[in-house]
């Protein structure tokens, strides 16, 4: 019996009229998310980053050469508020990991670009990140991982449909 089982058993005892099976699933997903975040944050910390900084650097890296995007494209790719993104960019710029460039196609706008240092760093960090993620799932056989991915995708679609 794990912690989620303990909680749902308490609810079943106290409110047997309620079906708390969804609570058990969502509770486990939440706890799993926290475990994954803890493992990944340990990797980011080894490189002097946090998840927010990693997110911006990784988004720029995934964009491909010349590793630059508009602030709006960064906002869309990371789904954070404008003020939050401005703060992240400013911090990364102060650390020499990104550069603000005038957009050559529209001098009224800026582009955010990985600096050479930022590119070298994110390439090292993403290698560690991928290794950490593999380690977090290493105890699951490939068939279970495939099934888990499929079920998570279906669960996400169901949740999106329920709220949207």
matplotlib code that plots the C-alpha trace (Angstrom):
import matplotlib.pyplot as plt

x = [0.0, 1.5, 0.6, -2.0, -3.6, -3.6, -5.4, -8.0, -8.7, -9.3, -11.8, -13.4, -13.9, -15.1, -17.2, -18.1, -20.6, -17.9, -15.9, -12.3, -10.7, -9.8, -8.2, -5.9, -4.8, -4.4, -2.6, -0.1, 0.4, 1.1, 3.5, 5.2, 5.6, 7.2, 9.6, 10.5, 11.0, 13.3, 15.5, 15.7, 16.3, 19.3, 20.7, 20.0, 21.6, 24.8, 25.1, 23.9, 20.5, 16.9, 14.0, 12.9, 16.4, 16.7, 13.3, 14.4, 17.8, 16.4, 13.7, 16.3, 18.5, 15.6, 14.8, 17.9, 20.7, 21.1, 19.3, 17.2, 13.5, 11.4, 10.2, 6.7, 7.8, 9.5, 6.3, 4.3, 6.8, 7.1, 3.6, 4.6, 3.4, 5.1, 6.6, 8.0, 9.7, 11.2, 12.6, 14.0, 15.6, 17.1, 18.7, 20.1, 21.4, 23.1, 24.8, 26.0, 23.9, 21.6, 21.9, 19.2, 19.6, 17.7, 15.6, 17.3, 13.8, 12.1, 14.3, 11.4, 11.6, 14.2, 15.3, 16.7, 19.7, 21.9, 25.4, 28.3, 28.5, 24.8, 24.9, 27.9, 26.1, 22.7, 24.4, 26.1, 23.0, 20.7, 23.0, 22.7, 19.0, 18.3, 20.4, 18.5, 15.2, 16.3, 17.5, 14.1, 12.4, 15.1, 13.2, 10.4, 10.7, 10.4, 6.9, 5.7, 7.2, 5.4, 2.1, 2.6, 3.4, 0.2, -1.9, -0.5, -1.3, -4.9, -5.1, -3.9, -6.4, -9.2, -8.1, -7.8, -11.3, -12.8, -11.4, -11.5]
y = [0.0, 3.3, 6.8, 7.3, 4.0, 5.2, 8.4, 6.8, 4.1, 6.9, 8.6, 5.2, 4.6, 8.1, 8.7, 5.3, 7.0, 8.6, 6.8, 8.1, 5.9, 9.0, 10.5, 7.5, 8.0, 11.7, 11.5, 9.1, 11.2, 14.3, 12.3, 10.9, 14.4, 15.6, 12.6, 13.3, 17.0, 16.3, 14.0, 16.5, 19.5, 17.7, 17.5, 21.2, 22.2, 20.4, 22.9, 26.0, 26.0, 25.5, 24.2, 27.6, 28.5, 25.1, 25.5, 28.7, 27.4, 24.1, 25.8, 28.0, 24.9, 22.9, 25.8, 24.9, 27.1, 30.0, 29.2, 32.3, 33.0, 36.1, 36.6, 35.8, 32.4, 31.7, 32.5, 30.2, 27.4, 27.6, 28.7, 31.2, 34.8, 37.7, 39.2, 35.8, 35.3, 38.8, 38.0, 34.7, 36.3, 39.1, 36.6, 34.4, 37.5, 38.7, 35.2, 35.5, 32.6, 34.5, 37.6, 40.1, 40.8, 43.3, 41.4, 41.9, 41.5, 44.1, 46.5, 47.3, 43.8, 41.7, 38.1, 36.1, 34.0, 31.5, 32.8, 30.5, 29.9, 29.2, 26.7, 24.8, 24.7, 23.5, 20.8, 19.5, 19.9, 18.1, 15.1, 14.9, 15.6, 12.8, 10.4, 11.4, 10.8, 7.4, 6.6, 7.6, 5.1, 2.4, 0.0, -0.2, -2.7, -1.3, -2.8, -1.1, 2.2, 2.0, 1.2, 3.9, 6.5, 5.5, 5.6, 9.0, 10.4, 9.2, 10.6, 13.9, 14.0, 13.1, 15.8, 18.4, 17.4, 17.7, 21.2, 22.6]
z = [0.0, -1.1, 0.1, -2.6, -1.6, 2.0, 1.1, -1.1, 1.5, 4.0, 1.7, 0.9, 4.6, 5.4, 2.2, 0.8, -1.4, -3.5, -6.3, -5.6, -8.2, -10.3, -7.2, -7.1, -10.7, -10.6, -7.2, -8.6, -11.7, -9.4, -7.3, -10.4, -11.8, -8.6, -8.6, -12.2, -11.5, -8.6, -10.7, -13.6, -11.3, -9.9, -13.4, -14.2, -10.9, -11.8, -14.6, -12.7, -14.3, -13.2, -15.2, -16.4, -17.8, -19.3, -21.0, -22.7, -23.7, -24.9, -26.9, -28.7, -29.3, -30.8, -33.2, -35.1, -36.4, -35.9, -32.6, -32.4, -32.0, -31.4, -27.8, -29.1, -30.5, -27.2, -25.3, -27.5, -27.3, -23.5, -22.6, -19.9, -19.3, -21.1, -18.0, -16.9, -20.3, -20.2, -16.7, -17.9, -21.0, -18.9, -16.5, -19.3, -21.0, -17.8, -17.6, -21.2, -22.4, -24.8, -26.9, -27.8, -31.5, -33.7, -36.1, -39.6, -41.2, -38.9, -37.0, -34.7, -33.1, -31.4, -31.7, -28.8, -29.8, -28.0, -27.4, -28.2, -24.4, -24.2, -27.1, -25.6, -22.3, -23.5, -25.6, -22.4, -20.3, -22.7, -22.8, -19.0, -19.1, -21.6, -19.5, -16.3, -18.0, -19.2, -15.7, -14.3, -16.6, -16.5, -14.2, -16.7, -19.6, -23.1, -23.6, -20.4, -21.4, -24.7, -23.1, -20.5, -23.2, -25.0, -21.8, -20.8, -24.3, -24.0, -20.5, -21.7, -24.5, -22.1, -19.7, -22.5, -23.7, -20.2, -19.6, -23.1]

ax = plt.figure().add_subplot(projection="3d")
ax.plot(x, y, z, "-o")
ax.set_aspect("equal")
plt.show()
